[in-house]
Each structure stands twice: as structure tokens, then as C-alpha cells.
Amino acid sequence: MAKVTVTIEGDIDEVMATLQGMAGYATSTNGARNTANPAEDEPESQAQPESPTTAAEAEPGHGETVWNSSYVHTFWRNLSDTARQAMVRVSRSPNHVQKRAQLMHTLQLSQRELSGSLSSQGHSLNRLKRRRGDVNLPRPLTYDKVEDVYILDGNFAEAMGELGLS
């Protein structure tokens, strides 16, 4: 018999929404099941995609959207605490680059623990895409195997500073 353990982190509304989404339905405000369209129960501000506010926020020709404080705010609240700590540490480093060994030592994590916690980036990016429309944002914290360093996207780091996260 297979055994699966799932950990869902967040406030009660997010946990319930996640569980309902996993079950394939949403409940309306009166508790009735709605299997037709789970997005109908989301507030309009979350259900409607938001686009960048200025043309300068989109990179021409690359098809990627640039990180801004609004995107970072939404992304940030769905990250694991350890992933947040890692991003803060790297944001404080010169050029937003930090050696992997130094980051592991600072956070007192093994390589596996660090990599595992940073996997929440993918989950948070997917959630951001669902909530804000089909935005194409780069991963904010990437790993360079050749240099053995973590690199934080410059626009992401700037938006973190604007939000007081770094």
C-alpha cells in the first residue's frame, strides 16, 4: 500500500483553497460545492489577471515579464520561510550573488535541505501565474553550477528593497 505525506503551508484560507483545488472543487460562500468553475469563488481582484503597469516592466523581445513589487508581494507570501531567508541573504550580497557553501553555512542547512526549500519557488511561480494571468517571470533565485553560486534576479532584489524585505 502506498503512503503519501503532503505538507501545505499558509494561512487557513490558502490551505483550504489548496485542499479544495486538490479535490477538484471549490465551495461557495454558503458552503455548497461548485465543481463547474473553482475560480468563481475567488474575489475578483484575484480571479482577473493583472498585467504590468508600464511598458518598461516588460522585456521587449524576450517574452518575459520583469519582477515588480506587486509580483514580488504575491510571490513572497507563498514561499517557505527558508526560501525567504535564502533570498534575503543573497539580496544582501554584492551583485546579489553568493557562494552555495556560504549560504548553506549561514542558514545551517545541508545541500539537500537548501535545494528542497528553494523548490517552493516553482510552486509560488505557478500560483502567481494562476492568480495574475499567464505572466512569464524568471525564477528569482537561480543556481550557477559552474561558479557554484546562487544569483538573485536584479529586478526581484530591487522590488524586495521597495517592499522592505531585504
C-alpha distance (Angstrom), angle and dihedral (degrees) to the residues before:
residue distance angle dihedral
M1 . . .
A2 3.80 . .
K3 3.78 119.9 .
V4 3.81 121.8 -156.5
T5 3.79 126.0 -173.7
V6 3.79 118.6 -164.4
T7 3.80 126.0 -172.4
I8 3.78 118.0 -160.6
E9 3.80 117.8 -173.0
G10 3.80 128.4 -167.8
D11 3.76 141.8 71.7
I12 3.79 119.0 -42.1
D13 3.82 94.3 -96.8
E14 3.81 92.3 52.7
V15 3.81 92.4 45.7
M16 3.80 91.9 49.8
A17 3.82 91.9 46.5
T18 3.80 90.1 50.0
L19 3.80 93.0 49.1
Q20 3.79 91.3 47.2
G21 3.79 90.4 48.4
M22 3.80 90.5 50.6
A23 3.80 89.3 50.5
G24 3.81 89.9 51.6
Y25 3.76 99.0 -116.2
A26 3.78 143.2 74.5
T27 3.76 130.0 -143.9
S28 3.75 121.7 -129.7
T29 3.79 122.5 -131.0
N30 3.82 90.4 -89.7
G31 3.82 91.3 53.5
A32 3.82 97.0 -106.5
R33 3.79 116.9 140.7
N34 3.78 116.8 -109.8
T35 3.78 113.0 -166.0
A36 3.79 96.3 163.0
N37 3.80 100.9 71.8
P38 3.82 120.7 -2.1
A39 3.83 90.9 -171.4
E40 3.81 90.8 66.1
D41 3.79 90.7 78.2
E42 3.80 93.9 55.6
P43 3.79 117.8 96.8
E44 3.78 112.2 -99.5
S45 3.80 92.0 -111.7
Q46 3.80 89.5 62.3
A47 3.79 99.2 36.5
Q48 3.80 95.8 54.4
P49 3.80 117.1 73.4
E50 3.78 116.4 -117.6
S51 3.76 119.4 -143.5
P52 3.81 126.9 -155.5
T53 3.78 112.0 -75.9
T54 3.79 96.2 -133.6
A55 3.77 135.8 31.3
A56 3.81 89.0 -121.9
E57 3.80 90.1 67.0
A58 3.80 93.0 68.0
E59 3.79 120.5 72.4
P60 3.78 106.3 -128.4
G61 3.77 114.9 -126.0
H62 3.80 96.7 6.4
G63 3.78 100.0 80.1
E64 3.79 90.6 -136.1
T65 3.76 125.9 120.7
V66 3.80 118.2 -134.1
W67 3.80 120.2 -120.1
N68 3.81 114.2 -103.5
S69 3.81 131.5 175.5
S70 3.81 93.2 -94.2
Y71 3.80 93.0 54.2
V72 3.82 91.7 43.5
H73 3.80 91.7 50.9
T74 3.82 92.0 53.5
F75 3.81 92.9 42.0
W76 3.82 94.6 45.8
R77 3.78 97.3 57.6
N78 3.82 91.3 58.6
L79 3.81 96.3 52.2
S80 3.78 126.0 100.8
D81 3.80 115.0 -105.7
T82 3.80 90.8 -114.0
A83 3.81 92.1 52.6
R84 3.81 88.9 51.0
Q85 3.80 90.9 50.7
A86 3.81 91.0 49.6
M87 3.80 92.0 50.9
V88 3.80 92.1 48.2
R89 3.82 90.9 50.5
V90 3.80 93.2 49.0
S91 3.82 91.6 44.8
R92 3.81 88.8 59.0
S93 3.81 92.9 51.9
P94 3.81 122.4 94.8
N95 3.82 110.0 -84.5
H96 3.82 87.8 -0.7
V97 3.82 90.6 -81.6
Q98 3.80 126.4 126.6
K99 3.79 133.5 174.7
R100 3.80 113.2 -110.3
A101 3.82 93.5 -128.3
Q102 3.80 91.2 52.5
L103 3.82 92.2 49.0
M104 3.81 91.4 48.1
H105 3.81 90.6 49.2
T106 3.82 93.6 47.1
L107 3.80 93.3 48.9
Q108 3.83 92.6 37.7
L109 3.79 92.3 -128.0
S110 3.78 135.1 136.5
Q111 3.79 119.4 -122.1
R112 3.80 90.3 -102.7
E113 3.82 93.0 49.4
L114 3.80 92.2 49.4
S115 3.80 93.6 47.4
G116 3.79 91.1 46.2
S117 3.78 93.9 51.7
L118 3.79 91.8 47.9
S119 3.79 89.7 55.8
S120 3.80 86.4 79.7
Q121 3.83 85.5 76.4
G122 3.78 90.1 73.5
H123 3.79 92.8 48.0
S124 3.80 91.5 48.0
L125 3.82 92.4 47.5
N126 3.80 91.0 51.3
R127 3.78 91.0 48.5
L128 3.82 90.4 48.9
K129 3.81 90.2 52.0
R130 3.80 91.0 51.7
R131 3.80 93.3 47.9
R132 3.79 99.8 39.9
G133 3.76 102.2 33.1
D134 3.74 128.2 -103.3
V135 3.81 97.7 -32.4
N136 3.78 116.1 164.7
L137 3.79 105.8 -144.7
P138 3.81 124.2 168.2
R139 3.80 119.6 -120.4
P140 3.80 104.4 -89.3
L141 3.82 96.5 -142.8
T142 3.78 116.9 40.0
Y143 3.78 133.0 176.7
D144 3.81 121.7 -130.4
K145 3.83 107.1 -153.6
V146 3.80 94.6 -167.4
E147 3.82 95.0 54.0
D148 3.84 93.9 29.7
V149 3.81 90.9 -131.9
Y150 3.78 139.6 125.3
I151 3.79 115.5 -127.6
L152 3.80 124.3 -160.2
D153 3.80 117.4 -149.8
G154 3.82 108.6 -107.0
N155 3.81 94.9 -134.1
F156 3.80 89.9 49.0
A157 3.83 90.9 50.7
E158 3.81 90.9 49.0
A159 3.81 91.7 50.6
M160 3.82 89.9 47.8
G161 3.80 88.0 56.3
E162 3.80 91.5 49.6
L163 3.81 89.6 52.9
G164 3.81 93.0 45.3
L165 3.81 92.8 -116.5
S166 3.80 98.4 126.8
